[in-house]
């Protein structure tokens, strides 16, 4: 059984017991969250596609980690003008463990 869920402006294919990293969600480590925007659910040969979401289906997940991703460097420069800008950015994320699809 698997489902396709939308969170943080992105879509993820999830199965029970799987861990994935999504855009930052509110909550503490150990809290359970409900992902309600389920776009597709497949159980063997039975496939339900939402218009745009599947009604009556929800995914529960447990927050495993709240952290920041690796630092990326952003460098901007304008030639011949002496303008140089170096910035770093670390995107916050939430690691989830999918408990069940119901």
C-alpha positions in Angstrom: 0.0 0.0 0.0 1.3 3.5 -0.8 -0.1 7.0 -1.1 0.9 10.3 -2.7 0.7 13.2 -0.3 1.2 17.0 -0.8 2.9 19.0 2.0 5.1 22.1 1.8 4.3 22.6 -1.9 5.9 19.3 -2.8 4.5 15.8 -3.5 5.8 12.6 -1.9 5.1 8.9 -2.4 4.8 7.3 1.1 4.4 3.8 2.5 3.8 2.8 6.2 7.1 2.6 8.1 9.0 4.9 5.7 11.0 8.0 6.8 11.1 11.1 4.8 12.3 14.8 5.0 9.7 17.5 4.3 9.6 21.2 4.6 9.4 22.4 8.2 6.2 21.5 10.1 5.1 22.9 13.4 5.5 20.5 16.3 8.0 18.9 18.7 10.0 15.6 18.3 7.7 12.7 19.2 4.4 14.6 18.2 2.1 13.0 15.7 0.9 15.0 12.7 -1.9 14.3 10.2 -1.2 14.8 6.5 -4.7 15.5 5.0 -3.8 16.4 1.4 -3.7 12.8 0.0 -3.7 12.9 -3.8 -3.7 9.2 -4.6 -4.0 5.9 -2.6 -3.1 2.5 -4.0 -3.7 -0.8 -2.3 -2.8 -3.7 -4.7 -4.8 -3.3 -7.8 -7.3 -0.8 -6.3 -6.2 2.8 -7.0 -8.1 5.9 -5.8 -7.2 9.2 -7.5 -8.5 12.4 -5.9 -10.1 15.3 -7.6 -7.9 17.0 -6.3 -7.7 15.1 -3.0 -9.1 11.7 -1.9 -11.8 12.2 0.7 -11.9 10.1 3.9 -8.2 9.2 3.7 -5.6 10.5 6.1 -2.0 9.7 6.8 -0.6 9.9 10.4 3.1 10.4 10.9 5.4 10.9 13.9 8.0 13.7 14.0 11.4 12.1 14.3 13.6 15.2 13.9 13.5 19.0 13.5 16.8 20.2 12.0 18.4 22.3 9.3 19.9 20.9 6.0 23.5 21.3 5.0 24.7 24.8 4.4 24.7 26.0 0.8 26.7 29.0 -0.3 25.2 31.8 -2.5 27.7 34.0 -4.3 26.7 37.1 -6.2 29.0 39.3 -8.3 28.8 42.1 -10.8 31.7 42.3 -13.1 34.0 45.4 -13.1 32.0 47.0 -10.3 33.6 45.5 -7.2 30.3 44.1 -6.0 30.6 40.7 -4.3 28.2 39.1 -1.9 28.7 35.8 -0.2 25.8 34.3 1.9 25.1 31.0 3.5 21.7 29.4 3.8 20.4 26.4 5.8 16.9 25.3 5.0 14.9 24.0 8.0 13.2 20.6 7.6 11.2 18.0 9.5 11.9 14.3 9.4 8.7 12.2 9.5 8.1 8.5 10.0 4.9 7.4 8.4 2.7 5.4 10.9 -0.4 4.5 8.9 -2.5 5.2 5.9 -6.2 5.0 6.8 
